[in-house]
Amino acid sequence: MRRTSRSIAALREQAQHCRACPLYRNATQVVFGEGRVTARIVLIGEQPGDREDLSGKPFVGPAGKLLDRALEQAGVEREATYVTNAVKHFKFELRGKRRIHKKPNDQEISACTHEWLEQELRLIEPALVVAMGATAARAVFGRTTAIGKNRGHVIKDAALVNEITADVIVTVHPSYLLRVRDEDRHAAFDQFVADLKLARKYAPA
Ligand code: SF4
C-alpha cells in the first residue's frame, strides 16, 4: 500500500527532535529527505554538507549541483525521485571559521539509518535504491561494501538492514567527483552518469 506524503512529512517533523546520536549538538538543523513520496528511485548520499546544513535541504551545495547535472545527462528528473542521506545532521570539524566535512562513524550511521532511513524506505517502497558512496552503501547493507567492485549492475533483492529487501545500484558519491584528479574527472563523471542511466532504464518514472 502506498503511503501519503503526510507520513513522510510526519517523519520529517519527528526527526527535528532526534537525539539518537551526538551529531545534533553542533549542526544547525536536521536535513531530511525530499522529493516524490511515490518515487520509483530513492537516491541516498552520505550526510548534509555546509550548504545543506544552512538551508535544510539535501544536495543543494557543490555536490548537489553535480548530481543535478549528472541526473539531467542521464535523463532522470530529480523531481521524480526522492533524495536523502544516510545521516541527517552535518558532521564537521572547525578549522578557523571553516566547517570541514567529517565522515560519520559506524555508530552514527547505524543510529540514523535505524531511526530514519529505514522508515523512509519502508514508506516509499522504491523500485530501486541508488546508494551513492561508501557511507550510503554501509547504511543500506549494514556492512562495508566496496563501490568499485559492486557498481555497474543492479543488485537484485538485496537484503538490506532490518529485513528490508530492495533492488540496489551502488555508485560513487558526487562529492568524489569534486575531489578526483583533473585528468580523471571527465571519465569519472561519465561513469557516474552511466550508473544513473542504468537506474533510469531499470526503474523508469
Ligand atoms: S544524525 Fe541522525 S541519528 Fe544522529 S541525531 Fe541526527 S537525526 Fe538523529
Residues whose N, C-alpha, C, O or C-beta is under 5 A from the ligand:
A	BS01	SF4	A15 C18 R19 A20 C21 L23 Y24 V87 K88 H89 E108 A111 C112 E115
